[in-house]
Amino acid sequence: MSEPKGYIANDPVVMGVWKRLTELFAVWRLIVFAGFSKRALYHVTNDQMSTLMRSRHWKLALGLLGGLDEAQVVFLAEWARLNAERTERIFRSVALMLVTIPVAAVFGISEIDQGIWARLGFERFETIVFILGLWIMISGVLMAAAWRARDLSDLLELEKARRALKRAQAQAPSSDETAGA
């Protein structure tokens, strides 16, 4: 699998795994299924990792990472971290703009022309509900995207930690060896 034309070249195997991971961590799956899963009941506990380790998409994702070597996982973890940070910045910026710009505009325009909102139809409740609903929907989808991007980054950090633990355990002397010394 090679990179699409115009992309900066990366390891094609890693990018193939990335594509499959992002499909597993799709935003639409979070929006559609998150509130209806048994896992949703565990969001009030202090142990979120056990909940995630039982989830289907995390198990499948860890299986996908099993075919990658150490350097590929490290690269993918950094890629996911950068992606999560960018997604979070986009969410924050858009959410901030969706609140501050319209509110400032409403107050500013109201000071200039107090009857403008009635003339534009904003005195009708359904118009206001529609606009607020649209703002909430956009913010919600962007928040879900930031959540999923962070989830994916967390998964890769976990895989790095699991591999480091396995290496350390393989290098540590067994209890039989230390008992005989």
Backbone torsions as a table, in degrees:
resi	resn	phi	psi	omega
1	MET	NA	126.1	179.9
2	SER	-111.4	164.1	-179.0
3	GLU	-68.4	145.3	174.8
4	PRO	-60.7	151.4	-179.0
5	LYS	-56.8	133.5	178.9
6	GLY	95.9	-10.0	178.7
7	TYR	-85.2	153.8	171.6
8	ILE	-70.8	134.1	-175.5
9	ALA	-67.9	133.4	174.0
10	ASN	-135.5	173.1	176.7
11	ASP	-57.8	117.1	-176.1
12	PRO	-63.5	-32.0	177.9
13	VAL	-66.5	-46.6	179.7
14	VAL	-61.6	-44.3	-178.2
15	MET	-69.1	-30.3	173.7
16	GLY	-65.2	-42.1	176.7
17	VAL	-65.6	-41.6	178.4
18	TRP	-57.3	-46.1	-179.9
19	LYS	-59.9	-43.8	179.3
20	ARG	-68.0	-36.2	177.2
21	LEU	-64.7	-43.7	-179.2
22	THR	-66.2	-28.2	174.6
23	GLU	-69.4	-39.3	177.1
24	LEU	-65.5	-35.1	-177.6
25	PHE	-101.4	34.1	-177.1
26	ALA	-62.6	143.8	-179.1
27	VAL	-62.9	-40.9	-177.3
28	TRP	-61.5	-33.5	178.2
29	ARG	-65.1	-39.1	177.8
30	LEU	-64.2	-46.4	-177.3
31	ILE	-65.3	-43.8	-174.9
32	VAL	-77.8	-43.6	-169.7
33	PHE	-103.2	-20.6	-170.3
34	ALA	-58.6	-44.1	-177.8
35	GLY	-76.3	-11.5	-174.8
36	PHE	-109.3	9.4	-179.6
37	SER	-101.0	159.2	177.4
38	LYS	-63.4	-29.5	179.1
39	ARG	-60.0	-28.9	-179.0
40	ALA	-59.4	-28.2	179.7
41	LEU	-69.9	-21.4	-177.1
42	TYR	-91.2	2.9	-178.7
43	HIS	-68.9	-11.3	-179.8
44	VAL	-98.8	9.4	179.3
45	THR	-96.2	163.1	178.4
46	ASN	-88.7	0.0	179.3
47	ASP	-115.0	85.3	179.1
48	GLN	-80.3	-24.1	-177.2
49	MET	-69.6	-40.1	178.0
50	SER	-62.3	-38.4	177.1
51	THR	-61.5	-46.2	-179.1
52	LEU	-67.3	-36.0	-178.5
53	MET	-68.5	-16.4	175.0
54	ARG	-92.0	-12.9	-174.1
55	SER	-75.1	144.7	-176.2
56	ARG	-62.9	-45.5	-175.5
57	HIS	-67.8	-31.5	176.1
58	TRP	-70.2	-40.8	178.7
59	LYS	-62.3	-45.7	178.8
60	LEU	-63.5	-40.9	-179.2
61	ALA	-65.0	-42.8	177.9
62	LEU	-63.5	-34.4	175.0
63	GLY	-63.8	-40.3	177.8
64	LEU	-63.0	-36.0	-178.2
65	LEU	-74.7	-17.6	-178.3
66	GLY	-60.3	-25.8	-179.5
67	GLY	-86.8	-1.3	-178.7
68	LEU	-97.2	149.2	175.8
69	ASP	-84.8	177.1	-175.2
70	GLU	-56.9	-48.3	-177.5
71	ALA	-63.9	-37.3	179.2
72	GLN	-66.8	-40.1	178.3
73	VAL	-66.6	-41.1	178.4
74	VAL	-62.3	-45.0	177.9
75	PHE	-60.5	-46.3	-178.5
76	LEU	-64.8	-35.8	177.0
77	ALA	-64.9	-41.7	178.4
78	GLU	-67.5	-40.5	177.5
79	TRP	-59.3	-45.8	-179.2
80	ALA	-67.0	-38.0	178.3
81	ARG	-63.1	-47.2	178.4
82	LEU	-61.6	-42.5	178.6
83	ASN	-61.2	-44.6	-179.4
84	ALA	-63.7	-41.4	179.0
85	GLU	-64.2	-43.3	179.5
86	ARG	-65.5	-42.6	179.9
87	THR	-62.7	-40.6	177.6
88	GLU	-64.0	-42.2	178.8
89	ARG	-63.9	-40.4	178.6
90	ILE	-63.3	-45.7	178.5
91	PHE	-58.3	-50.0	-179.1
92	ARG	-60.5	-44.4	-178.4
93	SER	-64.1	-48.1	-178.2
94	VAL	-66.6	-43.9	179.0
95	ALA	-61.1	-41.2	178.2
96	LEU	-64.1	-43.7	179.3
97	MET	-65.9	-37.2	-179.8
98	LEU	-66.8	-21.4	179.1
99	VAL	-98.1	-55.1	-170.5
100	THR	-70.2	-44.3	-176.7
101	ILE	-64.7	-50.3	179.2
102	PRO	-63.2	-40.1	-180.0
103	VAL	-64.5	-45.5	178.2
104	ALA	-62.5	-40.7	179.4
105	ALA	-64.3	-43.1	179.8
106	VAL	-60.2	-48.9	-179.5
107	PHE	-65.4	-42.6	-179.2
108	GLY	-65.2	-46.8	-179.4
109	ILE	-67.3	-37.1	178.8
110	SER	-62.7	-33.1	177.6
111	GLU	-69.7	-35.4	-178.2
112	ILE	-77.7	-47.1	-176.8
113	ASP	-138.6	102.3	-173.4
114	GLN	-70.8	-19.3	-178.6
115	GLY	-98.6	2.3	-174.3
116	ILE	-62.2	-37.8	-175.5
117	TRP	-68.5	-36.2	176.7
118	ALA	-66.7	-41.8	179.2
119	ARG	-65.8	-31.9	-179.5
120	LEU	-86.2	-3.8	176.8
121	GLY	94.1	8.7	-177.5
122	PHE	-83.7	2.0	174.4
123	GLU	-81.4	-14.9	178.4
124	ARG	-80.3	130.3	-175.6
125	PHE	-60.2	-40.2	-176.8
126	GLU	-65.4	-30.1	177.1
127	THR	-67.5	-43.8	179.6
128	ILE	-65.7	-42.6	179.2
129	VAL	-62.0	-41.4	179.2
130	PHE	-61.8	-46.9	-178.9
131	ILE	-65.5	-45.9	178.0
132	LEU	-62.9	-40.3	177.7
133	GLY	-61.5	-41.3	177.7
134	LEU	-63.5	-44.5	178.2
135	TRP	-61.2	-44.7	-179.8
136	ILE	-63.9	-41.7	-179.6
137	MET	-63.7	-45.8	179.3
138	ILE	-61.8	-46.6	179.3
139	SER	-62.9	-40.3	179.9
140	GLY	-63.9	-42.9	178.9
141	VAL	-65.8	-42.2	178.4
142	LEU	-66.0	-36.5	176.5
143	MET	-65.7	-40.8	177.8
144	ALA	-64.1	-38.5	177.7
145	ALA	-63.6	-42.9	178.2
146	ALA	-64.5	-39.4	178.7
147	TRP	-61.8	-47.7	-178.5
148	ARG	-66.1	-40.1	178.5
149	ALA	-61.8	-40.9	177.7
150	ARG	-67.2	-39.9	176.0
151	ASP	-56.5	-46.4	-178.9
152	LEU	-64.6	-40.5	176.7
153	SER	-63.8	-42.4	178.1
154	ASP	-61.8	-40.5	178.5
155	LEU	-59.4	-44.5	-178.7
156	LEU	-69.5	-35.2	174.3
157	GLU	-64.0	-39.7	176.9
158	LEU	-62.1	-43.6	-179.8
159	GLU	-64.0	-39.3	175.6
160	LYS	-61.0	-43.4	179.9
161	ALA	-65.8	-40.4	178.4
162	ARG	-62.0	-41.7	179.6
163	ARG	-67.7	-39.6	178.0
164	ALA	-63.7	-39.9	177.9
165	LEU	-63.7	-43.7	178.8
166	LYS	-62.1	-41.7	177.9
167	ARG	-61.8	-46.5	-178.9
168	ALA	-63.2	-39.9	179.3
169	GLN	-67.7	-35.6	179.3
170	ALA	-69.9	-30.8	-178.2
171	GLN	-87.0	-21.2	-177.5
172	ALA	-74.9	142.0	176.6
173	PRO	-68.3	146.0	-179.0
174	SER	-71.5	163.6	-179.3
175	SER	-65.7	-28.1	176.7
176	ASP	-66.1	-39.8	-179.6
177	GLU	-67.6	-40.2	-178.4
178	THR	-75.3	-28.1	179.0
179	ALA	-70.9	-34.1	-178.7
180	GLY	-79.5	-13.5	-176.0
181	ALA	-80.9	NA	NA
